[in-house]
Amino acid sequence: MTGNRQPTIKTVAARAGVGRTTVSRVINGSDLVSADARERVLAAIKELNYVPNSVARGLVTSRTDSVALVIPESESRLGAEPFFAALIRGVSAALAETGTQLQLTLVRDQLERDQLTASVATRRVDGVLLVSVHANDRLPGILEEMGLPTVLAGRRDEREGLSYVDSDNAGGAAAAVRHLLGRGRRRIATITGALDMDVGRSRLAGWRDAHREAGLRADESLAETGDFSEEGGRRAMRSLLERAPDLDAVFAASDLMAVGALAELRRQKRQVPGDVAVIGFEDSVLARHTDPPLTTVRQPVEEIGRTMARILTDITQHGAERQQVTLPTELVVRASS
């Protein structure tokens, strides 16, 4: 150890080569630990002079049979994006089978973040499902340090240490662009998601990958950053048309941004798909009701929610170790491409 920094349950877990839940079970005298794992944990505790805190001691013994679904977004964003509604349905359905209560928590400012931290510290929930994680969000690290079981929707980056459930974002994006290339499109723009989120970076990587696979160079001037909102898609489409009026296709990293792109193309009297083909990502209910109906990459959002809830239940009720799951996506071809 360096300086005066005290070892944490995470430090002990890393030294022993086990998960934090296993360390907590050893601390609490649980029988759900192998003899080998118990010996390694006890050796790490002794070596590091680790003193368990009250949160670690309570990890196994103070069950509340409730979990928090934490969404660090505003009510307007929650209501506008079909992704959140589908995810909540999936989480609720899986938890209903276990009798676990769901607490929906929006974290919109520092006050609400502090309130959540206090709730976690006093063990008013058994675990957390965390959605819409940005790179600079300290919340996952805080939950990790507290030793609270946490499952993310998506990941922070490829080195993610927490449990998560994600879609094959890069593969889905690449399939969309391959489809456009197969239809003879060559000036294929993309409207990315927020690039401080792995989902935004991964879907941008898929756009690049498909070009590279085809022996083409992805024109970076045809990539415009969006924010997963309809208005963000509209603004990005406007910027793209200003600097690349000859573009003939656009892959938007969400259906909602694709809806905004379609509106801007219509305003500028561009025919879809005649002049510009458009593809979104998610296959939300919106995709079937645009004009023309939207080609999109289907991601199993409700299944993401169900899987997150099952993983968290496995951890909190059965002592399971970390799980990281990536679910497949599927291109759904409609009239917009």
C-alpha positions in Angstrom: 0.0 0.0 0.0 1.2 3.6 -0.6 0.8 6.5 1.7 -1.9 6.3 4.4 -4.7 5.0 2.2 -6.7 2.3 3.9 -7.3 -1.0 2.2 -10.8 -1.6 1.0 -12.9 -4.7 0.3 -12.0 -4.2 -3.4 -8.2 -4.3 -2.4 -8.7 -7.5 -0.5 -10.6 -9.1 -3.3 -8.0 -8.2 -5.9 -5.2 -9.5 -3.6 -7.1 -12.8 -3.0 -8.1 -13.2 -6.6 -11.9 -13.4 -5.8 -14.9 -11.2 -6.1 -16.0 -8.6 -3.4 -19.0 -10.7 -2.5 -16.7 -13.6 -1.6 -14.7 -11.4 0.7 -17.9 -10.2 2.3 -19.1 -13.8 2.9 -15.8 -14.6 4.5 -16.1 -11.5 6.8 -19.6 -12.6 7.7 -18.7 -16.3 8.3 -20.9 -17.5 5.5 -20.7 -21.2 4.5 -21.1 -20.3 0.8 -17.4 -20.0 0.3 -14.9 -22.7 -0.7 -12.1 -23.6 1.7 -9.5 -22.4 -0.8 -11.2 -19.0 -1.3 -11.6 -18.5 2.4 -8.0 -19.2 3.0 -6.9 -16.8 0.3 -9.2 -14.1 1.6 -8.1 -14.5 5.2 -4.4 -14.3 4.1 -5.1 -11.1 2.1 -6.9 -9.5 5.1 -4.0 -10.3 7.3 -1.4 -9.1 4.8 -3.2 -5.8 4.1 -4.3 -5.2 7.8 -7.8 -4.8 6.5 -10.5 -3.8 9.0 -14.0 -4.6 7.7 -16.4 -1.7 7.8 -20.1 -1.8 8.7 -21.2 -1.9 5.0 -18.9 -4.9 4.3 -20.1 -6.7 7.4 -23.7 -6.1 6.4 -23.4 -7.2 2.8 -24.8 -10.7 3.4 -26.7 -10.4 6.7 -28.9 -7.3 6.2 -31.2 -8.2 3.4 -33.9 -5.7 2.5 -35.4 -7.6 -0.5 -35.4 -4.4 -2.5 -33.1 -3.1 -5.2 -32.6 0.4 -6.7 -32.8 1.0 -10.5 -30.8 4.2 -10.8 -31.1 6.4 -13.9 -28.9 9.5 -13.9 -31.2 11.4 -16.3 -34.0 14.0 -16.1 -37.7 13.1 -16.1 -38.0 14.5 -19.6 -35.3 12.3 -20.9 -36.8 9.3 -19.2 -40.2 9.9 -20.8 -38.8 10.7 -24.3 -36.6 7.7 -24.9 -38.3 4.4 -25.4 -35.2 2.6 -24.2 -35.8 3.4 -20.6 -39.4 2.3 -20.6 -38.5 -1.1 -22.2 -35.6 -1.6 -19.8 -37.9 -0.9 -16.8 -40.4 -3.4 -18.1 -37.7 -6.1 -18.3 -36.3 -5.3 -14.8 -39.8 -5.3 -13.2 -40.8 -8.6 -14.9 -37.7 -10.4 -13.6 -37.9 -9.0 -10.1 -41.6 -9.8 -9.8 -40.7 -13.5 -10.0 -38.5 -13.1 -6.9 -40.7 -11.0 -4.7 -38.0 -8.2 -4.7 -39.2 -4.6 -4.5 -38.0 -2.2 -7.2 -37.1 1.4 -6.2 -36.8 3.7 -9.3 -34.3 6.5 -8.5 -33.5 9.4 -10.8 -30.2 11.1 -10.0 -30.4 14.6 -11.6 -28.1 16.6 -9.4 -25.6 16.5 -6.5 -28.3 16.6 -3.8 -30.0 13.5 -5.2 -26.6 11.8 -5.7 -25.8 12.4 -2.0 -29.2 11.1 -1.0 -28.6 7.9 -3.0 -25.2 7.5 -1.4 -26.7 7.9 2.1 -29.4 5.3 1.2 -26.7 2.9 0.0 -24.5 3.4 3.1 -27.3 2.6 5.4 -28.2 -0.6 3.5 -31.7 0.4 2.5 -31.3 -1.6 -0.7 -29.6 -5.0 -1.4 -28.1 -3.8 -4.7 -28.2 -1.4 -7.5 -29.0 -1.6 -11.2 -27.3 1.4 -12.9 -28.3 2.8 -16.3 -26.9 5.4 -18.6 -23.4 5.5 -17.3 -21.0 8.2 -18.5 -17.3 8.1 -18.3 -17.0 10.8 -15.7 -19.7 9.4 -13.5 -18.3 8.7 -10.0 -21.3 6.7 -8.9 -20.1 3.3 -10.1 -16.9 3.7 -8.2 -18.7 4.9 -5.1 -20.9 1.8 -5.2 -17.9 -0.4 -5.8 -16.0 1.0 -2.9 -19.0 0.4 -0.6 -19.1 -3.2 -1.7 -22.7 -3.0 -2.8 -23.7 -5.4 -5.6 -24.1 -3.4 -8.7 -25.0 -4.3 -12.3 -24.6 -1.8 -15.2 -26.7 -1.5 -18.3 -23.7 -1.3 -20.7 -20.2 -0.7 -19.5 -17.9 2.3 -18.9 -15.2 0.9 -21.2 -13.6 -2.5 -22.3 -11.9 -2.8 -18.9 -15.1 -2.7 -17.0 -14.8 -4.4 -13.6 -18.4 -4.4 -12.5 -21.1 -6.8 -13.7 -22.9 -5.5 -16.8 -25.4 -6.5 -19.5 -24.8 -4.9 -22.9 -25.8 -5.2 -26.6 -23.3 -6.0 -29.4 -23.1 -2.3 -30.2 -20.1 -2.4 -32.6 -21.4 -5.5 -34.4 -24.9 -4.1 -34.8 -23.5 -0.8 -36.2 -21.2 -2.7 -38.6 -24.2 -4.8 -39.8 -26.1 -1.5 -40.6 -23.2 0.0 -42.6 -22.6 -3.3 -44.4 -26.2 -3.2 -45.5 -25.9 0.3 -46.8 -22.7 -0.6 -48.7 -24.4 -3.6 -50.1 -27.1 -1.2 -51.5 -24.5 0.8 -53.3 -24.2 3.7 -50.8 -20.7 5.1 -50.6 -21.0 8.4 -48.7 -22.3 7.0 -45.5 -22.5 9.4 -42.6 -23.0 8.6 -38.9 -24.7 10.4 -36.1 -23.0 9.1 -33.0 -24.2 8.9 -29.5 -22.5 10.7 -26.6 -18.8 9.8 -26.9 -18.3 9.9 -23.1 -20.4 6.6 -23.1 -19.1 3.3 -24.3 -22.3 2.7 -26.3 -21.5 5.9 -28.4 -17.9 5.0 -29.0 -18.7 1.3 -29.8 -21.4 2.2 -32.4 -18.9 4.7 -34.0 -16.3 1.9 -34.0 -18.8 -0.4 -35.9 -19.3 2.3 -38.5 -15.5 2.4 -39.0 -15.2 -1.4 -38.9 -17.6 -2.0 -41.8 -15.8 0.5 -44.0 -12.5 -1.2 -43.2 -13.9 -4.6 -44.0 -15.0 -3.4 -47.4 -11.5 -2.0 -48.1 -12.8 1.6 -47.8 -11.6 4.5 -45.6 -14.3 5.9 -43.3 -14.5 9.6 -44.0 -14.3 11.1 -40.4 -15.8 14.3 -41.7 -19.0 12.3 -42.1 -19.2 11.6 -38.4 -21.2 14.0 -36.3 -21.7 13.7 -32.5 -25.2 13.5 -31.2 -26.7 12.9 -27.8 -29.3 10.2 -28.4 -32.1 12.8 -28.5 -34.5 13.6 -31.4 -33.3 17.3 -31.4 -29.7 16.1 -31.3 -30.3 14.0 -34.4 -31.9 16.9 -36.2 -29.0 19.2 -35.4 -26.4 16.6 -36.4 -28.2 15.9 -39.7 -28.3 19.6 -40.5 -24.5 19.9 -39.9 -23.8 16.9 -42.0 -25.7 18.2 -45.0 -24.0 21.6 -44.7 -20.6 20.2 -45.0 -21.3 17.0 -47.1 -24.4 17.7 -49.3 -23.5 14.7 -51.4 -23.9 12.1 -48.6 -26.2 9.3 -49.6 -26.8 7.5 -46.3 -26.7 8.0 -42.6 -26.5 5.6 -39.7 -27.8 7.1 -36.5 -26.8 5.5 -33.3 -30.4 5.5 -31.9 -33.9 5.4 -33.4 -34.7 8.7 -31.7 -31.8 10.5 -33.5 -32.8 8.8 -36.7 -36.3 10.3 -36.3 -34.7 13.7 -35.9 -32.5 13.0 -39.0 -35.6 12.1 -41.0 -37.3 15.3 -40.0 -34.4 17.4 -41.2 -34.1 15.5 -44.4 -37.8 16.1 -45.0 -37.3 19.8 -44.3 -34.5 20.0 -46.8 -36.7 18.1 -49.4 -34.3 15.1 -49.5 -36.1 11.9 -50.4 -35.7 8.8 -48.2 -34.3 6.4 -49.3 -34.0 7.8 -52.8 -31.6 10.6 -52.0 -30.4 9.5 -48.5 -30.9 6.1 -46.9 -31.4 6.2 -43.1 -30.8 3.5 -40.4 -31.3 3.7 -36.7 -30.5 1.6 -33.7 -32.8 -0.1 -31.1 -35.9 -1.1 -33.0 -38.1 0.9 -30.7 -41.8 1.3 -31.3 -40.9 4.6 -33.1 -39.2 2.7 -35.9 -42.4 1.2 -37.2 -44.3 4.5 -37.3 -41.8 6.8 -39.1 -42.4 7.8 -42.7 -40.9 5.7 -44.3 -40.7 2.9 -41.7 -37.2 2.9 -40.3 -34.6 0.2 -41.0 -32.9 -0.3 -37.6 -30.7 -2.5 -35.5 -32.8 -4.4 -33.0 -31.3 -4.7 -29.5 -33.2 -6.7 -26.9 -33.8 -3.9 -24.4 -36.3 -5.8 -22.3 -34.0 -8.8 -22.2 -31.2 -6.5 -21.1 -33.4 -5.4 -18.1 -34.4 -9.0 -17.3 -30.8 -10.2 -17.4 -29.6 -7.4 -15.2 -32.2 -8.2 -12.6 -31.4 -11.9 -12.7 -27.6 -11.3 -12.3 -28.2 -9.0 -9.3 -30.5 -11.5 -7.7 -27.9 -14.2 -8.3 -25.4 -12.0 -6.5 -27.5 -10.8 -3.6 -29.4 -14.0 -2.9 -27.0 -16.8 -4.0 -23.5 -15.3 -3.7 -22.8 -15.5 -7.4 -19.6 -13.9 -8.7 -19.4 -11.0 -11.3 -21.1 -11.6 -14.6 -20.6 -9.7 -17.9 -23.1 -10.5 -20.7 -23.3 -9.2 -24.2 -26.5 -9.9 -26.1 -26.7 -10.2 -29.9 -28.3 -7.6 -32.2 -30.2 -8.0 -35.4 -30.7 -5.8 -38.5 -34.3 -5.2 -39.3 -34.7 -3.9 -42.8 -37.6 -1.6 -43.6 -38.3 1.1 -46.3 -35.9 3.8 -45.1 -32.9 2.0 -46.6 
